Amino acid sequence: KAEIEELQAQIEEKKEEIKETQEMLKEAKRNRDDEHKEWTASDKDDKDAAALIKDATAVLEEFYSKMALVQRREPPKVVAGEAPPPPPSTWEGGYMGKKDEEGGIVAILGLVREDIIKDRAAAKQAEDDAEAKYQKMKTEAEAQVKTLEGEITEMEGSIGSKEADVEAAETDISGKKDELGVVMKRIKDAQPGCDFVTVNFETRLKARQVEKDGLVEAKAILSGAKFDESP
């Protein structure tokens, strides 16, 4: 019975371990779902921001291109016999001011878009790593639960076997007790005769010795021996 109680205690410990593991799995799943939901929203925002910057860059490029065309002027007409007027100062060096402005803004937007794309890729990698880590932990935890359940089943089988052994032993002991009771009853029933034997043992022993001595003497007489008849 002590072994059975020990096995039952071990089973309870393993059941508690299974319960704790399952609770840990539930908590891990909740956290993973929250992380995935957060990543999904963030990824959508980054994707939309990158697309918006791309569209804005295209609009700006088109705008600056049209502005350059609008601000270009036709050369002034030259009157015969007169020196042509000097070109406007805005022509000197070409249309560089707007070009610099255009290049600066577009370049900045390009850098911002590149950063967003990089951040998005890094976030996706982190999400994939977190998912892989969760799946690995989940697989290991489920395997552990399965192992514990198998051990519990085996222990329960051992308990059943030991309980059967205990029951058989108790039945055997009960049978032995019945047999012992029968023997004790026989002894009790024979007790008066046993008392007679016990009380008269010495007397009967002496009588038996006299009988034995008489037989020895008779045998000697028959063999021709003589015995002293004096007392």
PAKELUM-845798 format. One record per residue (C-alpha): x, y negated, z; residue in three letters. Coordinates in steps of 0.5 Angstrom, whole numbers. Example, Ala and Ser with C-alpha at 12.3 -4.5 7.8 and 13.67 -1.06 7.14 Angstrom:
# PAKELUM-845798
R	px	py	pz	res
R	25	9	16	Ala $
R	27	2	14	Ser $
# end
This chain:
# PAKELUM-845798
R	px	py	pz	res
R	0	0	0	Lys $
R	6	-5	1	Ala $
R	8	-4	-6	Glu $
R	1	-5	-8	Ile $
R	1	-12	-4	Glu $
R	7	-14	-7	Glu $
R	5	-13	-14	Leu $
R	-1	-17	-13	Gln $
R	3	-22	-10	Ala $
R	7	-22	-16	Gln $
R	1	-22	-21	Ile $
R	-2	-28	-17	Glu $
R	5	-32	-18	Glu $
R	5	-30	-26	Lys $
R	-2	-33	-26	Lys $
R	0	-39	-23	Glu $
R	6	-40	-28	Glu $
R	1	-39	-34	Ile $
R	-3	-44	-31	Lys $
R	2	-49	-31	Glu $
R	5	-47	-37	Thr $
R	-2	-48	-41	Gln $
R	-3	-55	-37	Glu $
R	4	-57	-40	Met $
R	2	-55	-47	Leu $
R	-4	-59	-46	Lys $
R	-1	-65	-44	Glu $
R	5	-65	-49	Ala $
R	-1	-64	-54	Lys $
R	-4	-70	-52	Arg $
R	2	-74	-52	Asn $
R	4	-72	-59	Arg $
R	-3	-73	-62	Asp $
R	-2	-80	-59	Asp $
R	5	-81	-62	Glu $
R	3	-79	-68	His $
R	-3	-84	-68	Lys $
R	1	-89	-66	Glu $
R	6	-88	-72	Trp $
R	1	-87	-77	Thr $
R	-2	-94	-76	Ala $
R	5	-97	-75	Ser $
R	7	-93	-82	Asp $
R	1	-96	-85	Lys $
R	2	-103	-83	Asp $
R	10	-103	-86	Asp $
R	7	-100	-92	Lys $
R	2	-106	-93	Asp $
R	7	-111	-91	Ala $
R	12	-108	-96	Ala $
R	7	-108	-101	Ala $
R	5	-115	-100	Leu $
R	12	-118	-100	Ile $
R	13	-114	-107	Lys $
R	7	-118	-109	Asp $
R	9	-125	-106	Ala $
R	16	-124	-109	Thr $
R	13	-123	-116	Ala $
R	8	-129	-115	Val $
R	14	-133	-113	Leu $
R	18	-131	-119	Glu $
R	12	-132	-124	Glu $
R	11	-139	-121	Phe $
R	18	-141	-121	Tyr $
R	19	-139	-128	Ser $
R	13	-143	-130	Lys $
R	15	-149	-126	Met $
R	22	-149	-130	Ala $
R	18	-149	-137	Leu $
R	13	-155	-134	Val $
R	19	-159	-132	Gln $
R	23	-159	-138	Arg $
R	23	-165	-143	Arg $
R	24	-166	-150	Glu $
R	30	-170	-152	Pro $
R	28	-177	-153	Pro $
R	27	-180	-160	Lys $
R	33	-183	-163	Val $
R	32	-190	-167	Val $
R	36	-191	-173	Ala $
R	42	-196	-172	Gly $
R	41	-195	-164	Glu $
R	45	-191	-160	Ala $
R	41	-186	-157	Pro $
R	39	-187	-149	Pro $
R	43	-183	-144	Pro $
R	40	-176	-142	Pro $
R	36	-176	-136	Pro $
R	39	-175	-129	Ser $
R	35	-169	-128	Thr $
R	38	-165	-134	Trp $
R	45	-166	-132	Glu $
R	47	-159	-130	Gly $
R	41	-156	-132	Gly $
R	35	-154	-128	Tyr $
R	39	-152	-122	Met $
R	35	-154	-116	Gly $
R	29	-150	-117	Lys $
R	33	-144	-119	Lys $
R	37	-145	-112	Asp $
R	30	-145	-108	Glu $
R	27	-139	-112	Glu $
R	33	-135	-111	Gly $
R	34	-137	-104	Gly $
R	26	-135	-102	Ile $
R	26	-129	-107	Val $
R	33	-126	-104	Ala $
R	30	-127	-97	Ile $
R	24	-124	-98	Leu $
R	27	-118	-102	Gly $
R	32	-117	-96	Leu $
R	26	-117	-91	Val $
R	22	-112	-96	Arg $
R	29	-107	-95	Glu $
R	29	-108	-88	Asp $
R	21	-106	-87	Ile $
R	23	-100	-92	Ile $
R	29	-98	-88	Lys $
R	25	-98	-81	Asp $
R	19	-94	-84	Arg $
R	24	-89	-87	Ala $
R	27	-89	-80	Ala $
R	20	-88	-76	Ala $
R	18	-83	-81	Lys $
R	25	-79	-79	Gln $
R	23	-80	-72	Ala $
R	16	-77	-73	Glu $
R	18	-71	-76	Asp $
R	24	-70	-71	Asp $
R	18	-71	-65	Ala $
R	14	-66	-69	Glu $
R	19	-61	-70	Ala $
R	21	-61	-63	Lys $
R	14	-61	-60	Tyr $
R	12	-55	-65	Gln $
R	19	-51	-62	Lys $
R	17	-52	-55	Met $
R	10	-50	-56	Lys $
R	12	-44	-60	Thr $
R	17	-42	-54	Glu $
R	11	-44	-49	Ala $
R	6	-39	-52	Glu $
R	11	-34	-52	Ala $
R	13	-34	-45	Gln $
R	5	-34	-43	Val $
R	5	-28	-48	Lys $
R	10	-25	-44	Thr $
R	7	-26	-37	Leu $
R	1	-23	-39	Glu $
R	4	-17	-42	Gly $
R	8	-17	-35	Glu $
R	1	-18	-31	Ile $
R	-2	-12	-35	Thr $
R	4	-7	-34	Glu $
R	3	-9	-26	Met $
R	-4	-8	-26	Glu $
R	-3	-1	-29	Gly $
R	2	0	-24	Ser $
R	-3	-2	-18	Ile $
R	-8	3	-21	Gly $
R	-3	8	-21	Ser $
R	-1	7	-14	Lys $
R	-8	6	-12	Glu $
R	-10	13	-15	Ala $
R	-4	16	-11	Asp $
R	-6	13	-5	Val $
R	-13	16	-6	Glu $
R	-10	23	-7	Ala $
R	-6	22	-1	Ala $
R	-11	20	3	Glu $
R	-16	26	0	Thr $
R	-10	31	2	Asp $
R	-9	28	9	Ile $
R	-16	29	10	Ser $
R	-16	36	8	Gly $
R	-10	37	12	Lys $
R	-14	34	18	Lys $
R	-20	39	16	Asp $
R	-15	45	16	Glu $
R	-12	43	23	Leu $
R	-19	42	26	Gly $
R	-20	49	24	Val $
R	-14	52	27	Val $
R	-15	48	33	Met $
R	-22	51	34	Lys $
R	-19	58	33	Arg $
R	-13	56	38	Ile $
R	-19	54	43	Lys $
R	-23	60	42	Asp $
R	-17	64	43	Ala $
R	-15	60	50	Gln $
R	-19	65	55	Pro $
R	-15	71	52	Gly $
R	-8	67	52	Cys $
R	-9	65	59	Asp $
R	-10	72	61	Phe $
R	-3	74	57	Val $
R	0	68	61	Thr $
R	-2	69	68	Val $
R	-1	77	67	Asn $
R	6	76	63	Phe $
R	11	78	69	Glu $
R	6	84	72	Thr $
R	6	87	65	Arg $
R	13	86	63	Leu $
R	15	90	70	Lys $
R	10	95	68	Ala $
R	13	96	61	Arg $
R	20	96	64	Gln $
R	18	102	69	Val $
R	15	105	63	Glu $
R	21	105	59	Lys $
R	25	107	65	Asp $
R	21	113	66	Gly $
R	22	115	59	Leu $
R	29	115	59	Val $
R	29	119	65	Glu $
R	25	124	62	Ala $
R	29	124	56	Lys $
R	35	126	60	Ala $
R	32	131	64	Ile $
R	30	135	58	Leu $
R	37	134	56	Ser $
R	40	137	63	Gly $
R	42	131	67	Ala $
R	41	131	74	Lys $
R	38	125	78	Phe $
R	39	123	85	Asp $
R	32	124	88	Glu $
R	34	120	94	Ser $
R	30	113	95	Pro $
# end
